[in-house]
Amino acid sequence: MLDDWDNLREWQRWVNGQQSGWQVIVGNNSGPLGRPVSMASFVLSASVMGPSVWALKLSNLILHVLCSVLVFLLTARLFQGAPENGPSQRMVAAIVASLWLLHPLQVSTVLYAVQRMTQLSTLFLLAGLYAYLTIRDQVERNPSRPRIFALFAVPAAAGLLALLSKETGALLPLLCGCVEFTLFAKRSKPVRLFAVLCVAGSILLIGSWALWQSHALLDAFGSRSFSMEERLLTEPRVIWNYLAALALPNYQSMTLFHDGYAGSSGLFSPPTTVVSLLALLALIAFGWRIRRRRPRIAVGLAIFLVGHSLEASFLPLELYFEHRNYFPSLGLLIALADLSIWAANLLPNRRLTGPSSALGTTAVAALALLAMQTASLAQVWSHPQLLYRHTIAAHPESARASLDLALLLESNGDIAGAISVLSAMRSVVSPTDRRLAQIYQTSLECRAGRVVDPSSIEPLAPARLSPGDLTAFTILSRTATEGACDSLRQSQVVALGELWLKHSLDPESDPTKWQLRYLLGRQLFELRQWQQAEQHLTTAWSEGNAQAAVGGMLVEVLMTTCALERARETLQQLYDRLDPNDRIGRQNTDTLALRLRQLGSDGSDCDPGQADHHGQNGVSD
């Protein structure tokens, strides 16, 4: 579901014997660095336990348990030498690790196969922090050269593995620096140098990358329904939602889908935006003020906030995902644990240790509550339909859950059920998603034998195209192309696409606009309207940022019309734009090149219209 297919497509090809494991490891494009450690883990787990869904989720569960062991070790190290009366550091660590292990907010990370990337990054972040604290203690007692070298080398190695698992691993140096300056009052010169380099290096590295990729980052927001400014305004609200879900969990509101989360368009729109921002600043100020008196509260808050700092920042990511709490949640649990010890120390006749103590009783009750909620939520995840209906009940504004449920019902032959879901969806979602629901419903009604009027969709032509519009157009195109509906013709679908382009205010470089032109080009090619198809595909391709599939389709059209010189020029451009790791795309482009050579250098062997029966765009979509 969601990102699973995009990230595991090459892995599935390896499972089918179509490519090597090494190509899976180095061929992922989900992040700037390809996340090879995570991809290697998918290859390894499939080799050991098989490629089944059960094996994927079992591997994630094993990683979750391993992470909880590191949570225990790291928490025990952080609470080492705590001066107040209270439970032992191991008892505190055991409670924190158990709460982290059993918290229902972790379910959507462990049972969402591709979030192994988050788990592995967290595993190495935890290992790096534990190594830093352990070696730091040794350096403070005996600053020998081997120990100083280890202080720099071991966390760096862990950070590299975390980074190659998922980009959030880049936060390890900043986390080490924050822990150093928050938890410890005194430090030797080697440790001070390490901490300064960690903080300065992280800021310099992430800042330099952001500046280098600034244009690409801004362009990526073109495929989102919000701008960078709106995302930055929204994330303080999101962080407070995360905090509430961690401190007062309610499994009925937890799910994989949060696409309907309403963003902020200004400081006072909604008013909770400015309240959340001010409250977040107050929380940071509280952590700073209390760092001397209760350093572990400050450390916990630092881990929570720094852990969210990358995915809650300027990156063009979706607004809300529960798996982003997998590592940061540890920080909040540490802060709450120390806050509880502090509060218990203020009680008269306090009893802080033993099963009958206030802390012990509270911890046991909390663990029992979390275990029951996690078991209930895991049951929800046992079947896609349960998950979709659970989401719709808690978040009816989630278009993604409604659409996925409708698709599932359609695939099971329950067309009436799918139409019912889409009809309900149209009353609660955004205008863009409402348009998608109407078009999908029209398609299903047409397939069910009802007479539909495609012209009724025309007033919904959007001023700004969205990914949902592309999905809607694809659904309508598929229905018309398959001939499953007598009252919906391909020419009507093309007319609808032309109308959308006419009303669209998006620049031609916008991904949604050139993708719509590509879809129109394919439809027109099927209709043998090659000149119009060439116009749309040429416009999409000439922008310079269209995917290779557009160029492949354009070469196909040019060969069909015997415009062989232009076909050769476009083919060369296609080779230049191909991703080096796109092995399938290169093979298909080679096939196009062979067909082009067979038409003759002067076009003497070309018969206009002969190529249109191939029906391939030459490059994998």
Protein Blocks (a to p, Z undefined) as FASTA:
>chain_A
ZZlmmmmmmmmmmmnopacfklmmmmcckbfnlpmmlmmmmmmmmmmnopafklmmmmmm
mmmmmmmmmmmmmmmmmmgoiabgcddfklmmmmmmmmmmmpmklmmmmmmmklmmmmmm
mmmmmmmmmmmmmmmmmmmmoccfklmmmmmmmmmmmmmmmmmmomklmmmmmmmmmmmm
mmpmbdcfklmmmmmmmmmmmmmmmmmmmmmmmmmmmmmmmmpcbdfklmmmmmmmmmmm
mmmmmmmgcfklgcfblklpccdfbfklcfklmmmmmmmmmmmmmmmmmmmmmmmlmmmm
mmmmmmmmmmmmmbccdfbdfklmmmmmmmmmmmmmmmmmmmmmmpghiafedjkbmklm
mmmmmmmmmmmmmmmmmmmmmpmklmmmmmmmmmmmlmklmmmmmmmmmmnopamlmmmm
mmmmmmmmcfklmmmmmmmmmmmmmmnopacdfklmmmmpcfbdcfklmmmmmmmmmmmm
nopafkbcfklmmmmmmmmmmmpmbdfklmklmmmmmmmmmmmmmnopaklmmmmmmmmm
mnopacfklmmmmmmmmmmnopaklmmmmmmmmmmmpcfklmmlmmmmmmmmmmmmmnoj
nlpmpcehjlmmnopghiaZZ
